[in-house]
């Protein structure tokens, strides 16, 4: 036999051998898969009839997967696994906007868009403002207006005079007010700051008897010839929040229109107020932090009407 014929014969033989081996392996694979499926089917039928065994098997598989995940995270130095803290959500100041009533939800969504703050924390603050309003007798729209003008809803804000937090409370002056909340650092908890600010505002209202003078006391301008337009800005923002709460469709980009305010002589503290309760006359005037949307110094007839009736019902 010639060499080339010998080579062709060997090649043909190898091809036939490999084809037969492949076919055999394919047949074995099919048989193995069929057997595996049959075993799985029997196991499923058996598990259905023995619920306790099924549950134990699921628990063992889950435990095995968790152990493998922990081992993988430790081996790879997974930062997220090392820093995970499922209870961290308990520290978040947030609430579901859908859990608010219609009036509160309107205010929360409008303030969220106006000050570019997420609706969840705004919803929590709106809910708290309504609760504080019910306890203190202060209109919640006024509470929210003060927070808006003071800090633009930035809970970590601080003025050059040292006023801190959502309501820009002078922490070093009102240290004792934060003691029930754990100390001065609680000033940066927005809910705590809101509560302390409302307490101060309530006492000012009790002493002075009208909202304009109480706000002058709040900003530290009671003994100054001018409050720099602070009271007008608070009342103007409150008027808009009140309109939104009542169902009026108002653009969040509408400019702030300060309301006209009647200038009154500084009101001294009530006779029954002690020196510790009275706001110190030497307090420096505070300039509120700038709003996210600067206001215009304009007035309107509707604003003037609202200003004439802007009073707070007190307990």
Secondary structure as GFF3:
##gff-version 3
##sequence-region A 1 315
A	DSSP	alpha_helix	3	49	.	.	.	ID=ss1
A	DSSP	alpha_helix	51	76	.	.	.	ID=ss2
A	DSSP	alpha_helix	79	83	.	.	.	ID=ss3
A	DSSP	three_ten_helix	86	91	.	.	.	ID=ss4
A	DSSP	three_ten_helix	97	99	.	.	.	ID=ss5
A	DSSP	alpha_helix	102	115	.	.	.	ID=ss6
A	DSSP	alpha_helix	119	136	.	.	.	ID=ss7
A	DSSP	alpha_helix	140	151	.	.	.	ID=ss8
A	DSSP	beta_strand	163	164	.	.	.	ID=ss9
A	DSSP	beta_strand	169	170	.	.	.	ID=ss10
A	DSSP	alpha_helix	175	179	.	.	.	ID=ss11
A	DSSP	three_ten_helix	184	188	.	.	.	ID=ss12
A	DSSP	alpha_helix	190	208	.	.	.	ID=ss13
A	DSSP	alpha_helix	211	219	.	.	.	ID=ss14
A	DSSP	alpha_helix	230	245	.	.	.	ID=ss15
A	DSSP	alpha_helix	301	308	.	.	.	ID=ss16
###
